[in-house]
């Protein structure tokens, strides 16, 4: 089923733009990239994956030889979520920013004119 590749979810503190692949279902997606934008314009990147999806990637690397034959997975903006779907992923991001605040560097900040 065709869908829009960009899905924007608004929260009270920020918006999240998820980048879905053609085969992704917003209710079950287990691997998605996102841009988080606070109301004051700060932006962060995030890659959200479930443990099952991480295992699939490592298994594929074991076959392809990437990352020392699947020994590791390196993703600088990784957030591991227990379950798939944009709802669960948004809840995780809301909690993460609730815990660390909107001035956090817990996720990589995207470049802006006021980098600190």
C-alpha beads as a LAMMPS data file, in Angstrom:
LAMMPS data file: protein, C-alpha beads

116 atoms
115 bonds

1 atom types
1 bond types

-500.0 500.0 xlo xhi
-500.0 500.0 ylo yhi
-500.0 500.0 zlo zhi

Masses

1 110.0

Atoms # bond

1 1 1 0.000 0.000 0.000
2 1 1 1.411 3.385 -0.999
3 1 1 1.951 6.022 1.652
4 1 1 3.745 9.281 2.133
5 1 1 7.472 8.722 2.782
6 1 1 7.606 11.500 5.395
7 1 1 5.383 11.232 8.443
8 1 1 5.364 14.176 10.857
9 1 1 4.281 13.596 14.454
10 1 1 3.744 16.612 16.712
11 1 1 4.365 16.478 20.452
12 1 1 4.037 19.335 22.957
13 1 1 7.825 19.918 22.956
14 1 1 8.933 18.991 19.423
15 1 1 7.991 17.484 16.088
16 1 1 9.405 14.285 14.627
17 1 1 9.718 13.691 10.902
18 1 1 10.021 9.978 10.201
19 1 1 11.408 8.818 6.843
20 1 1 9.566 5.655 5.850
21 1 1 10.604 3.259 3.102
22 1 1 7.961 2.207 0.573
23 1 1 7.454 -1.157 2.285
24 1 1 7.234 0.305 5.813
25 1 1 4.009 0.320 7.797
26 1 1 3.809 3.148 10.341
27 1 1 2.197 0.800 12.882
28 1 1 4.904 -1.878 12.719
29 1 1 8.098 -0.329 11.292
30 1 1 11.193 -1.582 13.146
31 1 1 13.915 0.523 11.532
32 1 1 13.429 4.188 10.710
33 1 1 15.381 7.424 10.504
34 1 1 13.983 10.573 12.058
35 1 1 14.629 14.274 12.437
36 1 1 13.521 15.817 15.726
37 1 1 12.892 19.581 15.707
38 1 1 12.245 21.573 18.883
39 1 1 9.946 24.585 18.787
40 1 1 13.003 26.889 18.918
41 1 1 14.453 25.303 15.767
42 1 1 17.101 22.952 17.211
43 1 1 17.310 19.656 15.324
44 1 1 18.628 16.189 16.117
45 1 1 18.913 13.012 14.085
46 1 1 17.851 9.604 15.322
47 1 1 17.843 6.079 13.959
48 1 1 15.294 3.949 15.775
49 1 1 15.589 0.152 15.631
50 1 1 14.114 -2.770 17.486
51 1 1 16.361 -5.543 18.865
52 1 1 14.920 -7.905 16.229
53 1 1 15.930 -5.535 13.443
54 1 1 19.418 -5.147 14.919
55 1 1 19.759 -8.953 14.951
56 1 1 18.709 -9.082 11.277
57 1 1 21.338 -6.494 10.346
58 1 1 24.067 -8.329 12.262
59 1 1 23.052 -11.607 10.628
60 1 1 23.234 -9.984 7.189
61 1 1 26.676 -8.560 8.028
62 1 1 27.824 -12.058 9.027
63 1 1 27.066 -13.141 5.460
64 1 1 28.395 -10.037 3.667
65 1 1 31.483 -9.679 5.859
66 1 1 30.662 -6.108 6.837
67 1 1 31.557 -4.880 10.331
68 1 1 34.006 -7.734 10.984
69 1 1 31.521 -10.329 9.816
70 1 1 28.632 -9.053 11.905
71 1 1 30.666 -8.576 15.066
72 1 1 29.236 -5.086 15.635
73 1 1 26.810 -2.432 14.471
74 1 1 27.840 1.221 14.713
75 1 1 25.126 3.881 14.443
76 1 1 25.930 7.261 16.049
77 1 1 22.310 8.294 16.613
78 1 1 20.845 4.898 17.544
79 1 1 17.838 4.620 19.835
80 1 1 16.849 1.017 20.542
81 1 1 13.123 0.546 21.081
82 1 1 11.528 -2.590 22.471
83 1 1 8.657 -2.574 19.974
84 1 1 8.080 -1.314 16.461
85 1 1 5.722 1.355 15.193
86 1 1 5.881 5.128 15.137
87 1 1 3.717 5.432 18.246
88 1 1 6.216 3.489 20.386
89 1 1 9.133 5.317 18.803
90 1 1 7.566 8.706 19.490
91 1 1 6.900 7.712 23.111
92 1 1 10.570 6.753 23.441
93 1 1 11.711 10.118 22.060
94 1 1 9.298 12.017 24.317
95 1 1 10.730 10.167 27.320
96 1 1 14.333 10.663 26.172
97 1 1 13.917 14.428 25.789
98 1 1 11.839 14.566 28.974
99 1 1 14.731 12.933 30.821
100 1 1 17.576 14.969 29.278
101 1 1 15.819 18.212 28.294
102 1 1 15.626 20.019 24.992
103 1 1 19.199 21.346 25.257
104 1 1 20.620 17.829 25.216
105 1 1 23.378 16.418 23.075
106 1 1 22.291 12.836 23.836
107 1 1 21.492 12.582 20.119
108 1 1 23.597 14.205 17.401
109 1 1 22.573 17.782 16.764
110 1 1 22.170 18.824 13.174
111 1 1 24.062 21.933 12.121
112 1 1 22.433 25.276 12.683
113 1 1 23.523 28.886 13.016
114 1 1 23.675 28.660 16.799
115 1 1 25.724 25.472 17.349
116 1 1 27.271 25.426 20.789

Bonds

1 1 1 2
2 1 2 3
3 1 3 4
4 1 4 5
5 1 5 6
6 1 6 7
7 1 7 8
8 1 8 9
9 1 9 10
10 1 10 11
11 1 11 12
12 1 12 13
13 1 13 14
14 1 14 15
15 1 15 16
16 1 16 17
17 1 17 18
18 1 18 19
19 1 19 20
20 1 20 21
21 1 21 22
22 1 22 23
23 1 23 24
24 1 24 25
25 1 25 26
26 1 26 27
27 1 27 28
28 1 28 29
29 1 29 30
30 1 30 31
31 1 31 32
32 1 32 33
33 1 33 34
34 1 34 35
35 1 35 36
36 1 36 37
37 1 37 38
38 1 38 39
39 1 39 40
40 1 40 41
41 1 41 42
42 1 42 43
43 1 43 44
44 1 44 45
45 1 45 46
46 1 46 47
47 1 47 48
48 1 48 49
49 1 49 50
50 1 50 51
51 1 51 52
52 1 52 53
53 1 53 54
54 1 54 55
55 1 55 56
56 1 56 57
57 1 57 58
58 1 58 59
59 1 59 60
60 1 60 61
61 1 61 62
62 1 62 63
63 1 63 64
64 1 64 65
65 1 65 66
66 1 66 67
67 1 67 68
68 1 68 69
69 1 69 70
70 1 70 71
71 1 71 72
72 1 72 73
73 1 73 74
74 1 74 75
75 1 75 76
76 1 76 77
77 1 77 78
78 1 78 79
79 1 79 80
80 1 80 81
81 1 81 82
82 1 82 83
83 1 83 84
84 1 84 85
85 1 85 86
86 1 86 87
87 1 87 88
88 1 88 89
89 1 89 90
90 1 90 91
91 1 91 92
92 1 92 93
93 1 93 94
94 1 94 95
95 1 95 96
96 1 96 97
97 1 97 98
98 1 98 99
99 1 99 100
100 1 100 101
101 1 101 102
102 1 102 103
103 1 103 104
104 1 104 105
105 1 105 106
106 1 106 107
107 1 107 108
108 1 108 109
109 1 109 110
110 1 110 111
111 1 111 112
112 1 112 113
113 1 113 114
114 1 114 115
115 1 115 116
